[in-house]
C-alpha cells in the first residue's frame, strides 16, 4: 500500500487538488451565488427560507451543537432552572424532555410560519409555558439564545463567514415566534439581541443547586451514547466544560478548565470546519428531522385540550437520538410533560382500560 502511494503520489495529489476545487465550485454555486442573488429578508416566509438553508443545509452540525449548548446556557439562570426542575422532566425523564423540546422546536423551525404544523407547535409550547409563572425577561433571554448562539458558533467554528442576510433572517424568524409567544420588548435587530443576551447573562447567570442538578442530568444524557463510560468523567466531561463560557461554568458548578484544554477542544472544531470547507461536498437539500410535507398534519382533526386525540394521525421523526421515545410516532398536541397533555393522558388511560 505504501509503495503504491509513493509510486502514484503525483496522481493522488492531482486528484486531491481537483476534488478540492470541485468542492469549492459546488459551494460557490449552492451557497455563495444563492446568498448574492436574494434580497435582504423582510417577511417571515423569506426569513424561513434563508434560516432553513443556514441551519439545516449549510451548518447542520454547528447549528445543532449551538442550540444544544444554548439550551444548556439557559439552565445556568436560577429562575429558569427552578422552573425547569419543578417538573422533574430534566432530571427524571431527561431523554423524553430532550426529544419533546427538540421536536417542538423543529416543527416550527422546519415548516413555514403559515403552516398548520408550525402553528400547532407554537400553540403547544405556549400551552405548556402557561402552566408556569415565567417572567418576560426570562422568555426574552431564551429567545435571544436561539437567535444569537447559532450565529456565534458559525462565526467561530463554521467553514465560512456568516452573511448579514443570514443574521437578519434568523432574527426575523425568531422574532415572529417570540411575537406568537406574546414576548414583549423584543430588541429591534440581531445586534441589539446579542447585547441583550450578554447583559442578561452578566446580571442573572449565577450558581444554584437547581442548575447543578439539571446540568448533571443533561451531561449524563448528552454523553449516554458515547463509548467507554468509565472514561467519561476524565476525558469527555472536560470537553463539555471547555465549550462552556467561564460564566456558565461557574453557574453550573463545573471545575475550572485550563486554557490548554480549551484551546485543544476549539482546535478540534476548527479542524472540523477546515475539513468541511475543503473536502465535504455541500448538501443540496436541508437535513430535517420531521417529515417534510405539511400534508402529514391534518388540521381538521385537532381537538381541544381536553378532547380525545386517539384517532389523530401520527407524525414521525427521522432522528430520535436517545431512547427512541417516539419510535411509534408522535402528536404535536401530546408533546411535553404528561400532566400538561390531557389528550395524551386521556388516550393512555383509555388504552389501559382496554387491556384490563
C-alpha positions in Angstrom: 0.0 0.0 0.0 2.8 2.4 0.9 4.6 1.5 -2.2 1.5 2.2 -4.3 1.1 5.6 -2.7 4.7 6.5 -3.3 4.6 5.4 -6.9 1.5 7.4 -7.6 2.0 10.4 -5.4 1.7 12.9 -8.2 -1.6 11.4 -9.5 -3.0 11.3 -5.9 -2.1 14.9 -5.3 -3.5 16.0 -8.6 -6.8 14.2 -8.0 -7.0 15.7 -4.5 -6.5 19.2 -5.9 -9.1 18.6 -8.5 -11.5 17.3 -5.9 -11.0 20.3 -3.6 -11.6 22.7 -6.5 -14.8 20.8 -7.3 -15.9 21.2 -3.6 -15.2 24.9 -3.8 -17.0 25.3 -7.1 -20.1 23.5 -5.7 -20.1 25.6 -2.6 -19.9 28.8 -4.7 -22.9 27.7 -6.8 -25.1 26.3 -4.0 -24.3 28.9 -1.2 -22.4 32.0 -2.3 -24.4 32.6 -5.5 -27.6 31.9 -3.7 -26.9 34.5 -1.0 -25.8 37.1 -3.6 -28.9 36.5 -5.6 -31.6 37.0 -2.9 -32.6 40.3 -1.4 -32.5 41.1 2.3 -35.3 39.2 4.0 -38.2 41.4 5.0 -41.0 38.8 5.6 -41.2 35.8 7.8 -41.5 33.5 4.8 -38.3 34.9 3.3 -36.6 34.6 6.7 -37.8 31.0 7.0 -36.2 30.0 3.6 -32.8 31.5 4.5 -32.9 30.1 8.0 -33.7 26.6 6.8 -30.7 26.7 4.5 -28.4 28.2 7.1 -29.4 25.8 10.0 -30.1 22.5 8.3 -28.2 22.6 5.0 -25.0 24.8 5.4 -24.3 24.4 9.1 -26.3 21.4 10.4 -23.6 20.2 12.8 -22.5 23.6 14.1 -26.1 24.9 14.4 -27.3 21.8 16.2 -24.4 22.0 18.7 -25.0 25.7 19.1 -28.7 25.1 20.1 -27.7 22.2 22.4 -25.2 24.4 24.3 -27.6 27.3 24.0 -30.3 25.4 25.9 -27.5 24.4 28.4 -26.8 28.1 28.9 -30.4 28.8 30.0 -30.0 26.2 32.8 -27.4 28.5 34.3 -30.0 31.1 35.3 -31.5 30.2 38.7 -35.1 31.4 37.9 -35.2 29.3 34.7 -33.5 26.3 36.3 -36.0 26.4 39.2 -39.0 26.3 36.8 -37.5 23.5 34.7 -36.5 21.5 37.8 -40.1 21.8 39.2 -41.4 19.5 36.5 -38.9 16.7 37.2 -38.6 16.2 33.4 -35.0 17.2 33.1 -33.8 15.0 35.9 -36.2 12.0 36.0 -37.1 11.9 32.3 -34.2 13.7 30.6 -34.4 11.8 27.3 -38.1 12.4 26.8 -37.7 16.1 27.8 -34.9 16.5 25.2 -36.9 14.8 22.5 -40.1 16.8 23.3 -38.1 20.1 23.2 -36.2 19.1 20.0 -39.4 18.0 18.1 -41.4 21.1 19.1 -38.7 23.4 18.0 -38.1 21.6 14.8 -41.8 21.6 14.0 -41.9 25.4 13.8 -38.3 25.7 12.5 -38.6 23.2 9.7 -42.0 24.2 8.5 -43.1 27.6 7.1 -44.6 30.0 9.6 -48.0 29.8 7.9 -48.2 26.0 8.0 -50.6 24.1 10.3 -47.7 22.2 11.9 -45.7 25.3 12.8 -48.8 27.0 14.3 -49.7 23.8 16.3 -46.1 23.5 17.7 -46.1 27.1 18.9 -49.5 26.7 20.3 -48.4 23.6 22.2 -45.3 25.4 23.5 -47.4 28.3 24.7 -49.9 25.9 26.4 -47.0 24.2 28.4 -45.5 27.6 29.3 -48.8 28.9 30.6 -48.7 26.3 33.4 -45.8 28.3 35.0 -45.1 31.8 36.1 -42.3 32.9 33.8 -41.0 36.4 33.6 -40.8 38.3 30.3 -37.1 38.8 30.8 -36.5 35.0 31.1 -38.7 34.4 28.0 -36.7 37.1 26.2 -33.3 35.7 27.2 -34.2 32.2 25.9 -35.4 33.8 22.7 -32.2 35.7 22.4 -30.2 32.4 22.8 -31.9 30.9 19.8 -31.1 33.9 17.8 -27.5 34.5 18.8 -25.9 31.1 19.5 -26.2 29.6 16.0 -24.6 32.7 14.5 -21.9 32.9 17.2 -21.0 29.3 16.7 -21.0 29.5 12.9 -18.8 32.6 13.1 -16.3 30.9 15.4 -16.4 27.3 14.2 -18.1 27.4 10.8 -16.4 26.8 7.4 -17.3 30.2 6.1 -18.3 33.7 7.3 -21.9 34.4 8.1 -23.8 36.7 5.8 -25.7 39.7 7.2 -28.7 38.3 5.4 -28.5 35.2 7.5 -28.2 37.2 10.7 -31.3 39.2 9.7 -33.2 36.1 8.7 -32.5 34.2 11.9 -33.6 37.3 13.9 -36.8 37.8 11.9 -37.7 34.1 12.2 -37.4 34.0 15.9 -38.8 37.5 16.4 -42.0 36.2 14.8 -42.0 33.2 17.1 -41.5 35.5 20.0 -44.4 37.6 19.0 -46.6 34.4 18.8 -45.4 33.7 22.4 -46.5 37.2 23.4 -43.0 38.2 24.5 -42.7 41.9 25.0 -39.8 44.3 24.3 -38.1 42.2 21.7 -34.9 44.0 20.5 -35.2 45.6 17.1 -32.2 43.8 15.5 -29.7 40.9 15.7 -27.1 43.2 17.1 -29.3 44.6 19.9 -30.4 41.0 20.7 -26.8 39.9 21.1 -26.2 42.9 23.5 -29.3 42.0 25.5 -28.2 38.3 25.8 -24.8 39.3 27.1 -26.1 41.9 29.5 -28.7 39.4 30.9 -26.1 36.7 31.5 -23.8 39.1 33.3 -26.7 40.2 35.6 -28.6 36.9 36.2 -26.4 33.9 35.4 -25.4 32.6 38.9 -24.8 29.3 40.6 -27.8 27.5 42.0 -28.4 23.9 43.2 -31.2 23.6 40.6 -28.7 24.5 37.9 -26.2 21.9 39.0 -28.8 19.2 39.3 -30.1 19.8 35.8 -26.5 20.1 34.4 -25.6 16.7 35.8 -28.7 15.1 34.3 -28.1 16.8 31.0 -24.4 15.8 30.9 -25.3 12.2 31.5 -27.9 12.3 28.7 -25.6 14.1 26.2 -22.8 11.5 26.8 -25.1 8.5 27.1 -24.3 7.2 23.6 -20.5 7.7 23.9 -18.5 4.5 24.5 -16.1 3.7 27.3 -18.3 5.1 30.1 -15.7 4.7 32.8 -13.6 7.3 31.0 -16.4 9.9 30.6 -15.5 11.8 33.8 -11.9 12.1 33.0 -12.0 12.8 29.2 -15.4 13.8 28.0 -16.6 16.0 30.9 -13.6 18.4 30.4 -14.5 18.7 26.7 -18.1 19.9 27.6 -16.7 22.1 30.4 -14.2 23.7 27.9 -17.1 24.6 25.5 -18.9 26.4 28.2 -18.1 30.1 28.7 -16.5 30.9 32.1 -19.7 32.5 33.5 -21.7 29.4 32.6 -19.1 27.1 34.0 -19.3 28.9 37.4 -23.2 28.9 37.3 -23.2 25.1 36.7 -20.6 24.5 39.4 -18.2 23.0 36.9 -14.5 22.9 37.7 -12.1 25.4 36.1 -10.6 24.3 32.7 -7.0 25.1 31.8 -6.5 27.3 28.7 -4.6 24.5 27.1 -7.7 22.2 27.2 -10.0 25.0 25.9 -7.6 25.7 23.0 -7.3 21.9 22.2 -11.1 21.5 22.1 -11.6 24.6 20.0 -8.8 23.4 17.7 -10.7 20.1 17.0 -13.7 22.2 15.9 -11.5 24.4 13.7 -10.1 21.2 12.1 -13.7 20.1 11.5 -14.5 23.4 9.8 -11.4 23.1 7.6 -12.4 19.5 6.6 -15.9 20.6 5.8 -14.8 23.6 3.8 -12.3 21.8 1.6 -13.3 18.1 1.5 -17.1 17.8 2.1 -19.5 18.4 -0.8 -22.3 20.8 0.2 -25.7 19.4 0.8 -28.2 20.2 -1.9 -31.2 20.0 0.4 -31.8 20.7 4.1 -31.4 17.8 6.5 -34.6 17.8 8.6 -35.8 15.6 11.4 -39.5 16.0 10.9 -41.4 14.8 7.8 -41.3 17.4 5.1 -44.9 17.7 3.9 -47.4 19.8 5.7 -50.0 17.4 4.4 -48.9 15.0 7.0 -50.7 17.1 9.6 -54.5 17.1 9.3 -55.6 20.4 11.0 -59.2 19.4 10.8 -58.6 16.6 13.4 -57.3 19.0 16.0 -59.3 18.5 19.2 -59.4 21.0 22.1 -57.1 20.4 25.0 -59.5 18.1 26.9 -60.5 16.1 23.8 -59.6 12.6 22.7 -56.9 12.5 20.0 -56.7 8.7 19.7 -57.7 8.9 16.0 -55.4 11.7 15.1 -52.7 10.9 12.6 -49.2 10.2 14.0 -46.2 12.1 12.8 -42.7 10.7 12.6 -39.2 11.9 13.1 -36.2 10.8 11.1 -34.0 11.1 14.1 -34.6 10.0 17.7 -31.3 10.5 19.5 -31.7 8.7 22.8 -34.2 6.1 23.9 -36.5 6.3 20.8 -39.2 8.0 22.8 -41.3 8.3 19.7 -40.4 5.3 17.7 -44.1 4.8 17.0 -44.7 8.4 16.1 -46.0 11.5 18.0 -48.8 14.0 18.0 -47.8 17.7 18.4 -50.6 18.2 20.9 -49.1 15.5 23.1 -45.5 16.7 23.3 -44.4 17.9 26.7 -44.9 16.8 30.4 -47.7 14.2 30.6 -49.5 16.2 33.3 -49.9 19.1 30.9 -51.1 17.0 27.9 -54.7 16.0 28.7 -55.2 14.4 25.3 -52.3 12.0 25.8 -53.4 11.3 29.4 -56.9 10.5 28.2 -55.7 8.3 25.4 -53.3 6.4 27.7 -56.0 5.9 30.2 -58.4 4.5 27.6 -55.7 2.2 26.3 -55.1 0.9 29.9 -58.8 0.2 30.3 -58.9 -1.8 27.0 -56.0 -4.0 28.2 -57.7 -4.8 31.6 
